[in-house]
Amino acid sequence: MLKIFGNDKVMKWLGRLLGILLAIALFWFITPLRIAFAAPTPPPYTTSWYLDISNPANLSTTLYNMGCTLGTHDYNTAGTQDNVVILLFGKPGYSGSTYGAYDWTGQGSSSTVFLSTAQIANAVEQFGWGYYKCTLTDTTSQVYVAAGVNNSGSTVGYNHGSAWAAMTNNINSWISANGYSSQVKVRASGDMEMDFNDATSTKDWVNGYSASYGGNSLYLYDVGSAAGCPISGNPTANSPCNNGWVVDDVQYVSWGTTPLYPLPEIYNTAGANASQWYMISLYSYVYKGGPLYFLGSLTEYQACLQMGGCTGINNSPGTGWTQLWNTITADYRTYQSILRWSTDMKWN
Amino acid sequence: MRTLLRTTLITMLITTVALAGWSFVRQTNGTKNAKAASGLQVPSYCIPPELAGIQELLAKTTDPNGRQLLLAKEKDAEQAALNCAANATAHPPAPKPATAGLLPTSVPVATPTLQVGLQHAELLPVGIFIPIDNGNNMWAGFVNGQAVQIAAGSVRETDENWRQNHPDWQAHPELHTQGAIRVMVNYDGVNAITYPTPSRNGAVDLIAACGNLLILHAADNTIFTFDAAKLIFVNNTTSCTLPTP
């Protein structure tokens, strides 16, 4: 033994081996260390909208003004601003021979008015034009605008998803052809909620969108829930969520095809929603070969204030973001280094 | 021992630097590949933010299934960047005006007309209330001179521990939805009030209206009666002839 320790050549080889092993160990430990010392600072939140179309004649002007208001804000704010805006147009609809959406007719009203995809496209284009124009000499700030519907009602299915993708393509073509795409980036969104509809129809809708979106980064942001899904433990494919959904369904509609990305509702003040989405990501890691990549968090603090409060599900944007960040970064399996956006719903 | 320690430290340093370099190259290669393959100058605004996330996951994902989806997402994002770059050449950023401002909106809409009686309406979820999509989901009428609209359905579960605390849900999950109605007076959605049914028997629809008494039918065939004048659930169903659900 003493002979070995006295042999310089053996010592050098032993040292090299030890060095490599220690370096690899250090490299693997660096992620948890980075997690432990990361200071979670929520990004400034943007406002997203439940669209109240009490006067359809105002639709385009209303959205132009929304875009212009954001553009003016960015023009008046130092530096480059990075925005995501979800525009929720109610539920999928079909009237006559036209796909579209049934939209709210008043703040908090459950009554609706039908808007065709052509009307919605025109309004979203005006949002983009308003933003581009009102940023004036600010040529670097950007808005990612994602028009969406929820998954309630009987029109949810493949054909409507496909029509929504065609509409999103039309919006993008118009924005590009007019030279606004350096600052206005087009996306789509789906408020996929377990309590609104069954998993089969919702997956069909997502498949319709995925088959027709046609690339060009017209990604579909799932701004929905994981309602009733596990908040702890080791979820499997069939772990139950609300209304007959299972964990695998939620993973699929938020991440399972090429254009899908989650930007989920983190409403619950006790942190349950963040835990549920962490569980979905963990399930994805263990059974699908990789975790979800979250683009941000969605809250509805402002909408709750407008509606007189909603106790227990009125996370502030910063709290929602922090809850999601803390849960996914505490586990190396679901870790991601950036959680880009925080956005908060409001009624117009 | 000194030789061992020195060699260990030097090798460790070299290996750590090599590993860090390898990790960095793996994360940035995708974008470089896209640029190199196209020969296009890709403006920074053309790089989708999703791409960096995908490449971060790719750098640490070894499972073939996981990589397959990530590679498809990466390829899509890279192609999108190239398409954007090509478009940027064809349609450069539009000139902007020197000033800009908000546009005026037209006058508010006229007072809505109330379609009275039981009906099926295209309703939307609001807050915690989720309207039912089957059968009659709305009653509208005038009560004490005020326009009253009552939507039927359920409320979403805000208690995420409910399932855990009620294991009996597994036998009939649909029956454990909390039925509810939402009452809106004079088209005021902000101050609308949601009334849960007295017991948890699933989502409800409307099957009859007898004056101000509304008869509700739950998923497990339980019948509830709501008094639209007093805005309370009552026990009285005797004045109504109920259709068979």
Interface residues (C-beta under 8 A of the other chain):
Chain A: F5 D8 M11 K12 L14 G15 R16 L18 G19 I20 L22 A23 I24 L26 F27 S54 N55 A57 N58 T61 T62 Y64 N65 C68 T69 G71 T72 G90 K91 G93 Y102 D103 W104 T105 G106 Q107 G108 S109 S110 S111 T112 F114 Y132 K133 C134 T135 L136 T137 T139 T140 Q142 Y144 N150 S152 G153 S154 S176 A177 N178 G179 Y180 S181 S182 Q183 K185 E193 D195 F196 G215 N216 S217 Y219 A227 G228 I231 P240 N242 N243 G244 W255 G256 T258 P259 Y261 N268 A270 A272 N273 Q276 Y285 K288 G289 G290 P291 Y293 L295 Q306 M307 G308 C310 G312 I313 Q336 S337 I338 R340
Chain B: M1 T3 L4 L5 R6 T7 T8 L9 I10 T11 M12 L13 I14 T15 T16 L19 A20 P43 Y45 P48 P49 E50 A52 G53 I54 E56 L57 T61 D63 P64 N65 G66 R67 Q68 L69 L70 A72 K73 D76 A77 Q79 A80 A81 N83 C84 N87 A88 H91 P92 P93 A94 K96 P97 A98 T99 A100 G101 L102 L103 P104 T105 S106 P108 V109 P112 A121 E122 L123 L124 P125 V126 G127 I128 F129 I130 P131 D133 Q149 A151 S154 R156 E157 T158 E160 N161 R163 Q170 P173 E174 T177 R182 M184 Y187 G189 V190 N191 A192
